[in-house]
Amino acid sequence: MGTFFQELAKKLAERWLTLLVVPGALFTTAAGIAARLGQQHALDYTRLRTAATDLIAWMARQPPGGQAVAVVAALLATAGIGLAVQALAGMTRVVWLGPWPRLLAPLQRRRVTSRRRRWRARVDQRRLLQQTYPSESRTPGQQHEIDTAAARVNRLALAEPGRPTWMGDRIHALEAVALDRYGLDLTFAWPRLWLVLPDITRTEITTANAAFAAAVATGTWAWPYLLLGALWWPAAVIGIGIGVTGWVHARAAVTDLAAVSEAALDLHARSLATALGAAEPDRVGPLTLTEGQQLTALIRKGR
């Protein structure tokens, strides 16, 4: 048990250092530079070097106890900043996934309407190509043209858009597939499905979700840097870079998360239906629409 707690303490210390102290220290440094240089001298290296020299000289004049107190205070301050910023992670998640707050409802409706119009236009183009090139006489080049049109549809959304963002529609598509293909209301079905999934499947989903959470944590640091840009414009540039980095990683992570979750639904939804008596135990294959609707009625309990 002693070894276990030592390893646990080590992992907690690593996460504390990675998620709070290091990003907090970098932001604190940027804030100090912003306060010293301001907008007029934003890139004045001489002024920055002078400020750094003065700080180092001040620290050197302090007694050892004073230096230790200053270091501890700096660590606590950076950790506090890290905690405050991570509290904004929920806002980043909402912005990326939707649905957006009621105040932004008009903008969300316009975004969803626009995305639906574009998606339907691409679907119509793919269907027109399929009608123009019948399958029995279709050449490889014509099939490639159809496949390219289908890929354009899927790049925009895997189902008819229902969220204002690309990442939000990846999650929305999973919910739509579960309802349209299997008759499952995933809001009620997922917690129960999770309990019957094999360990390897849960591990894959957990890993993808952790990658998305890490991307959200990274992207969240863009907010304070963008605000700091009002005092020191290079901070806004840094904030944009951080936000884009987190956004790119989040797109990759949410793609993996949606794909693995849909695969789990395909492979194991019948296990849930069998466990709850909504499907016959001797049947195999994907869940049927009728079985899924019966399962949904069972787990919703009239709600």
SULFEN-V72865 format. One record per pair of residues at least 6 apart in sequence whose C-alpha atoms are under 6 Angstrom apart, sorted by the first residue. I is the first residue (numbers start at 1). J is the second residue. D is the distance in Angstrom with one decimal. If there is no record, write none. Layout:
i = <I;I>
j = <J;J>
d = <D;D>
This chain:
i = <20;20;21;21;24;24;24;25;34;38;38;39;89;92;97;97;98;108;111;112;112;112;116;122;126;158;159;161;163;175;178;179;182;182;182;183;183;183;184;184;185;193;208;208;211;212;212;215;215;215;218;219;219;219;222;222;222;225;225;225;226;226;228;229;229;266;270;273;274;278>
j = <79;82;78;79;78;81;82;78;232;231;232;232;220;220;167;168;168;164;164;162;163;164;161;153;149;173;173;169;169;186;184;185;288;289;292;289;292;293;292;296;296;272;253;257;253;250;253;246;249;250;246;242;243;246;239;242;243;235;236;239;236;239;235;235;236;286;287;279;281;295>
d = <5.1;4.3;5.4;5.0;4.3;5.6;5.0;5.2;5.0;5.7;5.2;5.0;5.6;5.9;5.5;3.8;5.8;5.5;5.1;6.0;5.8;4.9;5.4;5.6;5.3;5.7;5.0;5.7;5.3;6.0;5.2;5.7;5.8;4.5;5.1;5.1;4.5;4.6;5.2;5.4;5.9;5.9;5.9;5.0;5.7;5.2;4.9;4.8;5.6;5.0;5.2;6.0;4.6;4.2;4.2;5.5;5.0;5.3;5.7;4.7;4.5;5.2;5.9;4.7;4.3;5.9;5.2;5.2;5.5;5.5>
